[in-house]
Amino acid sequence: MTAPTAGVRTVLRMRTREGCEAEFEAAWHRAAAEIARVPGNLRQELVRDVEDPRTFLITSDWTDRAAVDGFGRSSARETLTEALRDLREDAARNTYEVLAVVPGAGRPVEVRA
């Protein structure tokens, strides 16, 4: 077991409007590129449900709760996430404290951009 790579992880579950999946992915990539520049943001991931291609999870790792809360209250968050809101029909967000990270023995996952 290794030390956590982040103090806090946010998990957003979003279900897109029908037919908006590709546009949602593109909008997320644009927003994520900007959010990556926010102080305290460590990494972000976009994953899709293999059984429901309209449902996505967005995870963001942050140095601490203050960093994620600061971003959450910022005008930048409002601007960067506006396009995602227009493409979704449902969303839920939770914030978690990262307690431990256990790396696997497998190959790194190759991600398409």
Contacts in CASP RR format, 6 or more apart in sequence:
PFRMAT RR
TARGET T0000
AUTHOR 0000-0000-0000
METHOD contacts of the structure
MODEL  1
MTAPTAGVRTVLRMRTREGCEAEFEAAWHRAAAEIARVPGNLRQELVRDV
EDPRTFLITSDWTDRAAVDGFGRSSARETLTEALRDLREDAARNTYEVLA
VVPGAGRPVEVRA
1 100 0 8 1.000
1 101 0 8 1.000
1 102 0 8 1.000
2 100 0 8 1.000
2 101 0 8 1.000
2 102 0 8 1.000
2 103 0 8 1.000
3 101 0 8 1.000
4 98 0 8 1.000
4 99 0 8 1.000
4 100 0 8 1.000
4 101 0 8 1.000
5 42 0 8 1.000
5 43 0 8 1.000
5 61 0 8 1.000
5 98 0 8 1.000
5 101 0 8 1.000
6 42 0 8 1.000
6 43 0 8 1.000
6 61 0 8 1.000
6 62 0 8 1.000
6 63 0 8 1.000
6 98 0 8 1.000
7 61 0 8 1.000
7 62 0 8 1.000
7 63 0 8 1.000
7 64 0 8 1.000
7 65 0 8 1.000
7 97 0 8 1.000
7 98 0 8 1.000
8 61 0 8 1.000
8 62 0 8 1.000
8 63 0 8 1.000
8 64 0 8 1.000
8 65 0 8 1.000
8 67 0 8 1.000
8 68 0 8 1.000
8 95 0 8 1.000
8 96 0 8 1.000
8 97 0 8 1.000
8 98 0 8 1.000
9 59 0 8 1.000
9 60 0 8 1.000
9 61 0 8 1.000
9 62 0 8 1.000
9 95 0 8 1.000
9 96 0 8 1.000
9 97 0 8 1.000
9 98 0 8 1.000
10 58 0 8 1.000
10 59 0 8 1.000
10 60 0 8 1.000
10 62 0 8 1.000
10 68 0 8 1.000
10 93 0 8 1.000
10 94 0 8 1.000
10 95 0 8 1.000
10 96 0 8 1.000
11 57 0 8 1.000
11 58 0 8 1.000
11 59 0 8 1.000
11 93 0 8 1.000
11 94 0 8 1.000
11 95 0 8 1.000
11 96 0 8 1.000
12 57 0 8 1.000
12 58 0 8 1.000
12 59 0 8 1.000
12 91 0 8 1.000
12 92 0 8 1.000
12 93 0 8 1.000
13 55 0 8 1.000
13 56 0 8 1.000
13 57 0 8 1.000
13 91 0 8 1.000
13 92 0 8 1.000
13 93 0 8 1.000
14 24 0 8 1.000
14 55 0 8 1.000
14 56 0 8 1.000
14 57 0 8 1.000
14 58 0 8 1.000
14 84 0 8 1.000
14 88 0 8 1.000
14 90 0 8 1.000
14 91 0 8 1.000
15 52 0 8 1.000
15 54 0 8 1.000
15 55 0 8 1.000
15 56 0 8 1.000
15 88 0 8 1.000
15 89 0 8 1.000
15 90 0 8 1.000
15 91 0 8 1.000
16 24 0 8 1.000
16 54 0 8 1.000
16 55 0 8 1.000
16 56 0 8 1.000
16 87 0 8 1.000
16 88 0 8 1.000
16 89 0 8 1.000
17 87 0 8 1.000
17 88 0 8 1.000
17 89 0 8 1.000
18 54 0 8 1.000
19 54 0 8 1.000
20 87 0 8 1.000
20 88 0 8 1.000
21 48 0 8 1.000
21 53 0 8 1.000
21 54 0 8 1.000
23 87 0 8 1.000
24 56 0 8 1.000
24 84 0 8 1.000
24 87 0 8 1.000
24 88 0 8 1.000
25 46 0 8 1.000
27 83 0 8 1.000
27 84 0 8 1.000
27 87 0 8 1.000
28 46 0 8 1.000
28 56 0 8 1.000
28 58 0 8 1.000
28 84 0 8 1.000
29 46 0 8 1.000
29 113 0 8 1.000
30 83 0 8 1.000
31 80 0 8 1.000
31 81 0 8 1.000
31 83 0 8 1.000
31 84 0 8 1.000
32 44 0 8 1.000
32 46 0 8 1.000
34 76 0 8 1.000
34 80 0 8 1.000
35 41 0 8 1.000
35 44 0 8 1.000
35 60 0 8 1.000
35 71 0 8 1.000
35 80 0 8 1.000
36 43 0 8 1.000
36 44 0 8 1.000
38 67 0 8 1.000
38 71 0 8 1.000
38 74 0 8 1.000
38 76 0 8 1.000
39 67 0 8 1.000
40 62 0 8 1.000
40 63 0 8 1.000
40 64 0 8 1.000
40 67 0 8 1.000
41 60 0 8 1.000
41 61 0 8 1.000
41 62 0 8 1.000
41 67 0 8 1.000
41 71 0 8 1.000
42 61 0 8 1.000
42 62 0 8 1.000
42 63 0 8 1.000
43 60 0 8 1.000
43 61 0 8 1.000
44 58 0 8 1.000
44 59 0 8 1.000
44 60 0 8 1.000
44 61 0 8 1.000
45 57 0 8 1.000
45 58 0 8 1.000
45 59 0 8 1.000
46 56 0 8 1.000
46 57 0 8 1.000
46 58 0 8 1.000
47 56 0 8 1.000
47 57 0 8 1.000
47 59 0 8 1.000
48 55 0 8 1.000
48 56 0 8 1.000
48 57 0 8 1.000
49 55 0 8 1.000
49 56 0 8 1.000
49 57 0 8 1.000
60 68 0 8 1.000
61 98 0 8 1.000
62 68 0 8 1.000
62 71 0 8 1.000
65 95 0 8 1.000
65 97 0 8 1.000
68 95 0 8 1.000
71 77 0 8 1.000
85 91 0 8 1.000
END
